[in-house]
Amino acid sequence: MEITTRNNTEYKSKANDYVHEVFQLVKDRNQGEKEFLQATREIFDSLRPVFLKHPEYIHNGILERITEPDRVITFRVAWEDDTGKVQVNRGFRVQFNNSLGPYKGGIRFHPTVNSSIMKFLAFEQTFKNALTGQPIGAGKGGSDFNPKGKSEREIMRFTQSFITELSKYIGPDMDVPAGDIGVGKREIGYMFGQYNRLRGGYEAGVFTGKDPNHGGSLGRKEATGYGTVYFVEEMLKTANDSFEGKKVVVSGSGNVAIYAMEKAIELGALVLACSDSNGYIYDPNGIDVETIKQLKEFDSKRIKEYTKVHKNAVYHEGCMDIWSVACDIALPCATQNEMAKDDAIILIQNGVKAIGEGANMPCTEDAILAFQASGVLFAPAKAANAGGVAVSAMEMSQNSMRLSWTVEEVDEKLKQVMKNIYTSCYNAAESYGHPGNLVIGANIAGFLKVADAMVAHGIH
Ligand SMILES: NC(=O)c1ccc[n+]([C@@H]2O[C@H](COP(=O)([O-])OP(=O)(O)OC[C@H]3O[C@@H](n4cnc5c(N)ncnc54)[C@H](O)[C@@H]3O)[C@@H](O)[C@H]2O)c1
């Protein structure tokens, strides 16, 4: 494509046509994959101004290539339950883009896992990992296996079967998985053990999120939640504000939610509510994170048990109503599409000032638009929750060097990464004509890094 005059009307329409045509192509090729199409649509909308400045990306077909995964691996996972019955689940690994480094992204065990969800997560990961500034590509994997109600041995047998197949496609310089929903350090431990058994060696850098006692990084467990709060803190700073004295609501009570609450409290906030998939608790005295840790990390109990220890707290059945709790800052940290437009409107009416996405794509497109239209500060997931993968990349470095950094060293580096991410999102939004819009800023800043590497590596 020959483009000589930039920023003129003719070229503007060429850039728009390009985005429109490629989106049509993506839609036709990925019919019915609603989460994946939702994620691509958001990116495409943000990138229009980029193609106005950079016709070379059109010339190199970057949008067509960046939306097509390098490969999607689907496989059968057969395993035997405690009664001796054979069970079959489906396993996935989407290796989306390795222009910046080995594929990197978590593994999710949840009954809702399907091809669309895997692809959306891996696609988002492409931009997120680029934003960290570290040498990591992007992938995501998982299975529709439901760990709820399974015995420890069933989880081990399933995980070993899953990794026996996946081991053919991963490795420290090839693809480095980590945890996600339903996959914590216990499951990573089983995967790591089985992988090494199959390979007959000890490849420390093949998984991240390992136990710090054997190859994991200190500070990894806390990284996503802490990182989200560090990012929101930077965002608040530009509005001369902080977490001090703020009322905060956090959805979820898993890995991300727990450490987001912990850091917000450390910075002087009062966390009023948190949830699990059954319901939410409201504690007017402020959520006691140690009780949540005990319930979720050690006892595997439902969140309603919290009220047995804290008599002032109230349990509400149904997790979605958590957004009716009035707050200054809302941190959705549970799952995708958990905050819809109606929730956004209630939050806005209740005076919310800032939103930080700890989970991946927790807010629907309508909800984001409503926040932006009302001047609510909005921190998008691919920037705000990149702290987890950033510390995962630090785990890879430590494994390669065969040494361990202290928790303070890791936290300091994490803080710096989150500040850098904030600055690059902020600057990209400004230089492409959308000051303050961090959704657009994150998409553009992440895209530019990957796109430049793709151009440099030639067409393939
Ligand atoms: N763990 C990480 O390092 C990391 C990094 C980046 C992004 N994420 C994303 O953060 C989100 C949470 O991941 P996690 O690692 O904390 O998982 P987790 O399995 O530790 O916790 C998930 C929590 O959400 C709750 N939940 C599920 N559906 C819910 C709903 N509809 N409403 C309220 N609560 C609900 C579960 O009960 C659980 O408490 C996911 O979107 C994940 O992809 C995680």
The ligand as an ORCA input file, in Angstrom:
! r2SCAN-3c Opt
* xyz 0 1
  N      -3.259    -14.362     39.750
  C      -2.629    -13.485     38.997
  O      -1.429    -13.258     39.138
  C      -3.372    -12.727     37.955
  C      -2.643    -11.843     37.128
  C      -3.346    -11.025     36.220
  C      -4.708    -11.148     36.127
  N      -5.385    -12.056     36.899
  C      -6.840    -12.107     36.754
  O      -7.437    -11.749     37.979
  C      -8.703    -12.420     38.132
  C      -8.710    -13.195     39.431
  O      -7.630    -14.129     39.423
  P      -7.093    -14.818     40.753
  O      -5.735    -15.330     40.432
  O      -7.293    -13.929     41.927
  O      -8.064    -16.062     40.865
  P      -8.509    -16.889     42.164
  O      -8.987    -18.197     41.669
  O      -7.432    -16.858     43.194
  O      -9.719    -16.002     42.714
  C     -10.858    -15.698     42.010
  C     -11.878    -15.205     43.020
  O     -13.011    -14.662     42.387
  C     -14.184    -15.234     42.955
  N     -15.205    -15.160     41.909
  C     -15.342    -15.866     40.775
  N     -16.372    -15.399     40.060
  C     -16.876    -14.364     40.771
  C     -17.905    -13.429     40.561
  N     -18.659    -13.485     39.470
  N     -18.100    -12.463     41.495
  C     -17.338    -12.409     42.597
  N     -16.355    -13.246     42.834
  C     -16.131    -14.207     41.942
  C     -13.792    -16.596     43.406
  O     -14.643    -17.096     44.403
  C     -12.380    -16.282     43.942
  O     -12.472    -15.713     45.226
  C      -8.849    -13.241     36.852
  O      -9.523    -12.437     35.902
  C      -7.416    -13.460     36.421
  O      -7.319    -13.750     35.033
  C      -4.742    -12.845     37.812
*
